[in-house]
Amino acid sequence: MPELTNHHAALLLLMTFLPAVTGIVIAAAVPAALARTVALAGAVLTFLVSLTFVGGIFGMPADFTAAVNIPWIERYNVALLMGLDGLSGSLVLLTNVLIILAVLGSWTAIAARQKEFYFYLLLLQTGILGAFLALDLLLFYIFWEIMLIPLYFLIGIFGSKNRIYATTKFFLYTMAGSLLMLLGIIALYFHTGSFALADALGAAATLDPTARLLIFLSFVIAFAIKVPLFPLHTWLPDAHTEAPTAGSVVLAGVLLKTGVYGLLRFAIPLFPAEAARIAPLMMLLAVIAIIYGALTAFAQRDMKRLVAYSSVSHMGFIVLGVFAFREAAITGASLQMINHGISTSGLFLCVGYLYERRHTRELAAFGGLAHNMKLYAVLTMIMILSSVGLPGLNGFVGEFMILVGAYPANAVLTIIAATGVILAACYLLRLMQETFYGPLDKDENKVLRDLNPRESFTLVVLAVFALWIGLYPRTFTEPLAPVSERIVRAVEAAQSPGSALADATAGK
């Protein structure tokens, strides 16, 4: 693929900062009645700009192509260094699609303080895009923090009755991880003299083994909190339960993926030997998350909380694939990030649309909805089966690749993890059974209207992607495979006899 040009650099900057600029315009100059329309226009335009990179994403070589390299704080070698490959590019496209759907999903749900709501939502989009594109460690940290602030206010202002508790817990957990990561970045800078990822990749291997391990752990803990990985997961169910629908869509769809992305882009490539050393522990924690999340989801009677705990379980599968350090497993984990973004975002939209009509999420309040909400039942069923991992839908492909790739790394843990697929079927099919089937015997449910065209569109888009990936996954696995190959090569090289890292690890 040819080098990205100045034209691409301008488009990349435009795509990254257009949402924030649109949000500022909404907050400062747009009447409240037009806030959602302008927000939708900005989100659509951002998505259209991102389409200009599709050809590059699907033809990207294993090595990064930096599209943007603008000196920023020259005294400390900080630059606006940004670029994309198959992994980051795919997540950028997912982000931009989900923001459009989040705006549409909030069209009637947010009736007050709309200007603030869409300002925070679009600022959050810029933070996420920047985190996926940053190739400078300090720049990555800045975007990482930008993500924290708007989500804090989205939950704290527009959430449910326990929103202050949930958003404070979210803030404390993620801020603690962020500060640890910042300390690691600063320590790495003093050794390399640069925040650029390319410079750090070569210099990290020359660090003292103890310093290398401590810096690596500072990254891993920060990213594990954001995933979130057991036992650092407790902020997530509360945040999901109290967040507005759009907040849950973005949180589950892409924000959690920044944690896994951080592992794949920064922590593991910088410290491959340390990653290999803790891989058995990470795989064990991932399996615990899979089983614990599934069993806890089964015990929930609040639909949104059920879906929230299912995220803990599904993200466990992704972490299992990452630390198996096999190309199939890592590619499957990367694909599963996209799959989870599709299916879980769809489920949160489904729960949100029902909550708008009934103002309750308790399973006991429903039953028989397939009689009078036929379209809603069909589209929700597709999202549920996508999350279950039904063959022919997207979830099956990712989970299958993870399990096949992880088995050679640890057969026992992989077999235990596979039971999570069965448990997912149990709690998600129960959700479908209790919501849609049985008698329509509650008067409040008899008058519920089916989905309108706007609501239907949001779920149809996700259903199309679920079918596309399920039937022809090659479209998505091909751009992800080079990243997996590069990570596996780095870990194998770090462990090979005679390598500097292997000798240091062995104490030679």
N, C-alpha and C positions, 0 to 999 in steps of 0.2 A: 504493500500500500504506500502511496506517496505521502511525503510529509504534509502535515496539516499546515495550511497557509495562514497569512494574516487575516484573511477573510474568515477562516474558521475560528481564529482567536477572538475576533470581534463578536462572532455569533455565540461563542461559548460564554463570553462575559455577559452578553445581552441575555442569554437564557438564564444565567445564574442570578443576575441582579434585577431582572425585569419584575419578578413577583414582589420583591421588597419595594421597588419603586412604585408599582401599582398600589400596593398597600398604603404607602405614604400618601399618594394622591387621594386615595379613598378617604383616609383619615383627615386630610387637610382641606380638601376642596370638593368632594363629591357629596351631594345630598344623600341622606340616609336611604331614601326610597330607591336610589340607583346603585347603592353599594354592592349588592349581590350581582347586578348585571355587569358592572365594571370589573368586579372580581372574576366573574366567569370569563369575560373577554380577555383579561390578563392571563388567566390560567390556560385558556385555549391558545393564545398567541405564544406563550412559553412552550407549550407542547408542539406547536407547529415549528418553532425554531429548533427544538430538539430533534425533529424528524430529519433535519439537514445532516445530522451525524449518523443516521441509521446505516448508510452505506459503509461509513468508516468503522462503526461498531462491528458489523458483520464481516469485515475484512481486516480487522485489526490484528497485527502480529502479536507475539507473546510479550514483546517489550513495549513499554509505554511510549506513546508519542505525545510530547508536551505541546499543547496548542497555545498556551499562554505562559509567557515568562517575562514579567514586568518587575523590575526592581521596586521595592517598596520601602523597607527600612534598611537602607544600604549599609549603615554602620554595623548592623548585626546580621547582615547577609539574609535578610528576610525578603522574600519575593512573592508576588502573585504568580505562583507556579501551579498551573492547572492543566489537566489533560484527562484523557479517557481511554479505556480499553474495553474489552467485551464485558467484563464484570461491572465496572462503574457505569458504562454506557447503558447496559440493560437496566440497572437500578435507577438511573436517571429517567429513562423512559417510563418505568413503572411509577416513579414519583409523580411525574407530570400527568399521567393518566389518572392516578388516584386523587390528585388535587382537584381536577375537573369534577370527578364524581363526588368528592367531598363537598364542593360548592353546591352542586345540584342537590345532593342529599340534605343540605342545610337550608334549602330554598324557603321552606315554610316553618322549619323547626326553630329557626332563630328569628324572633319577632322584635326583640329589643336590642339596642346597642350593636346594631349591625355593622356600623363603620368600624368599631373596635374589633369585632369578631373577624371580619375579613382582613383587617390589617394584620392581626396576629397569625391568621392562617397562612397568608401569603409570605409573611416574614419567616415563618416556620419552613415554608417551601425553599426559600433562599438558603437557609441554614443547612437543610438536608442536601440540596444540590451541591453546595460548596463543599460539604464534608465528603461527598462522593467524588469530587473532582480535584480536591487539593493534593498537590504533590510536594508541599512544604509542610513540615510538621507543625510549625507554629500557626500557619494558616489553617491547617486542619483543626487545630485546637480552637481557634477563634470561631470557625463555623460550628464546631461541636458545641460550644457554649451558646451560640446564637440559637441553636435548636432548643435549648433548655428554656430560655426566657418566654417565648410566645406560647409554648405548650403549658407552662406554669400558669399563665393568665387565661388560656383557653379553658383549662380545667377549673381554675380558681374562680373565674367570673361566670362561666356559662355551664358549669357542671351541676350535678344534683345536690341533694341536701348535705351530704358529707364531703363536699368538694374541697373544703379548706384542709381537712385532715389528709385527704388523698394527695392533693397537690403539694402540701408541705412534705409529706413522706417521699413523694417522687423527687422533689427538689433536693432533699437531704441526701438521698441515696446517690443520685446521679452527680451531684456536686462533689461528694466525697470521692467518687471515682475520677471525676475530672481533675481534681487537684492532684491526685496521685499521678495521673498521666502527665500533667504539666511538670511535675517534679522530674519525671523520667525524661521528658523532652528537653528540659533545661540541662540535666546531667549529660545527655547525649550531645547537646550542642557544645558544651564545654570541652568535650573530647574531639568533636569533628570540626568545630568552628563554623558549622553551617546547619541550617534547618532543612535543607533540601533532602528529600527522601533518597535521591540517587547518591548523594555524598554519604549519607548515614549508612546505606546498605554496605558500602565497602569498608567503612571505618568501625562499625559496631563489633566486627569479629576481633578487633585488636584490643578491645576493652578487657580489663581485669575480669576474670570469671565471676567473682562475687558481684561486682558492679553490673555486669551484664545480666546476671540473674535478677538482681533487684530492679533494674530498669524494665526488664521483660515483664516481671510481675506487676509493676505499676501500670503497664499497658493492659495486661490481661485482666486485672481486676476491674479496671475502668470499662473495658469492653464486655466483660461478663455481667456487670451490673446492667448495662444497656440491653443485653440480649433478651431477657435476663436469665442467667443460669442459676439453678439451685445451688446453694441456699440464699442467693442474693436476689430472689425473684419477688419478694413479698410486696414490693411497691406496685407491681403491675396489675394484679386484680383490682385493687382499690382505684388505681388511676383509670382503668378501663370502665369500671362500674360507674364512676362519678363523671367521666368526661362526656361532653356532647358527642353526638354520633360522628361528626366530622373529625373530632379529636381522636376517637377510637379508630376510625378508618386510617388516619395518617399514622397514629402510634403503632398499630398492628401491622399496617401495610408496608411502611418503610422505615419508621424510626427505630424499631427493634433491629432492623437489618444493618443499621450503621454499626452496631456492636460486632456482628459477624464480619462485616466488611472491614472493620478496623483490625480484626485478627488476620484476615487474609491479605490485607494491603500493607499493614505496618508490623504488627507484633511478630508474626511468624516469619516473614521475609527478613526482618532485621535480626531476629534471634532464633534461627532454625534449630540449633542444637538444644537450646533451652525448651523450645516448643516440643521437640521429640522427647525430652526427659519427662515433661509433665503430661504427655499425651495419655498415658493410662489413667491418670487421675481425672483428666478432663472428660475422657470417654465414660468413666464411671459416674461422674456428676451428671453427664448428659443423659445416661440411662435412668438414673434416679429421677431426673426432671421429667423424662418421658412417662414413667410409671406413676410418679406422684401427681403430675399434672393431670393425667387421664383419670386417675381414681378420684381426685378432688373435683374435677369437672363433673364426674358422674353424680357426686353428692349435691351439686348445686340445684337450687330451684329457681334462681334468678337467671333468665336466659343470657343476659349480658355477662354475668359472672361466669357462667358455664363456658361461654366462648373465650373469655379471658384466660381461664385455666387451661383451655385447650391450646392456647398460644404457648403457654409454658411447656406443654408436652411436645408440640410440633417444633418449637425452637430447639428442644433437646435433640431431636433427630438431626437438625442442621449442624449443631455442635459436634455430635457424634461423627458425622461425615467429614467435617473439617479436620478433626484430630485423628482420623484413621490414616491420613496421609497416603491415600491411594487416589489416583486420578479419577476413577469412576465415582468414588465417594465424595471428593471435593466438588467435582462437576455437579453431582446430584445435590449436594448441599447448596451450591450456588443457585441451581435451578429451583430448589425448594424454597429459597428465599423469595423468588418471584411467585411461586405457587402459593405460598402462605399469604403473600400480599394480596393475591387475587381472592382466594377462598375466604380468608378471615375477614378481609375488608367487606366482602359481599355479605357475610353473616352479620357483621355489625350494622350494615345498611338495612338488612332484613329486620333485625331487632329494632332498629331505630324507627323504621316505617310503622311497625306494629305499635311501638310505644307512643308515637304521635296520635294514633287512633284510640288507644285504650288507656294510656297513661299508667300502665303497669307492665312489668316484665316477668311476673310470676307465672310459671308453667301451669299452675293450678287454675289460673284465670282463663285458660284457653281450652281448645278442643273442638274438633269438627270444622276448622276454618277452611278446609279444602272444599266445603260445600258452597261457600259464598265468596271465597277469595281464591279462585282457581289459578289465575296467573301468578299471584303471589306464592301459592303453594308450589307450583312447578319451578319457579326460579329459585325459591329457597331450597327446594329439594336438590337442584343442581349444585348449589353452593355447599350444601351438606355433604353430598356424595363426592364433590371435589375435595373437601377436607378429609373425608374418610379414606380417600385413596382408591376409588373405584377405577378399575382398568378402563381406559378410554377417556379418562379425565386427567387433568394435570397432576394431581396429587400422587397418583400411582407411579408416574415416571420418576419423580424425584425421590420418593421413599424407596423404590426398588433399586435405584442406582446407589443410594446411600447404604442400604443393607448388603448389596452385592459387594460394594467396595470395602465396607467395614469388616466383613466376615473374615478375611485373611488376617486382619490386624488383631482382632479379638473375637473369636467365634462365640464364646459364652455370653459376652455383653451384647453382641449383635442378636443372638437368639432371644435374650431377655427383651431387648429393644423392640423386636418384631411383635411381641405381645401387645405393645402399645397401639399397633394398628387395629388389633381386635378390640381393645378397650375403647379406642376412638369410635369404632362402629357402634359400640354399646351406648355411649352417652349421646352421640349425635343422632342415631336412629331413634333413641328414646325421645330426644328433643322433637324430632319430626312427628313421631307417633302421638305424643301428648298435645302437640300444637294443632295438627291438621286432621287427625283421624278421630274416630269415635263420634258420638252424637253432638250435634250443634245445639246444646241445651241451655246456653246462657244467653239471656235476652240482649246483653250488651254486645255480644259477638254476632248476633243475627243481623245487625244493621251496619256492620263494618263494610266499607267500600273496598273494592279491589284496587290494585295499583293504578295510578294515573300514568300517562305517557312519560312524564319526566322521571318518575321513580322506576318505571319499567326499563327505561333506557340505561340507567346506571347499572342495573343488574344484568341486562342483556349483554352489555359491553364485557362485563366480567365473565359471563357464561361463554361468550365467544372465545375469549382467551383461554378459558379452562379447556374447552374442546380442542382448540388449536394446538395447545401444548400437549394434550393427551393423545392426539392423533398424529401429530407431526412434530415431535419434540426437537428434532434435529435443527430446526430454525433457531432454537434458543440454546441448545447445548454446544453447537459449534463455536460461537463467540466466547463461551465460558471455558471451553477446554484448554486453550493456551495458558490461561491463568493457573488452572489446576496443575498443568504440566510443569510450569515454572516453580510452583511451590513444592511439588514433590521432588523435583531435581535439587532444590536448595536444601531440603531436609536430608535427602540421601547424601548429598555432598558433605554436609556438616557431620554426618555420622560415619562416613567412610574412613577406614583405617588410614592413618598418616595425615589426615587433614588437621589444620591448626585447631579448629573447633573441637574435633574429636579428641585430640591430644589434651587440650585444656580441660575438657569435660572429664577425661580420665585421670587428670591430675599430673600429667607428664610435664 
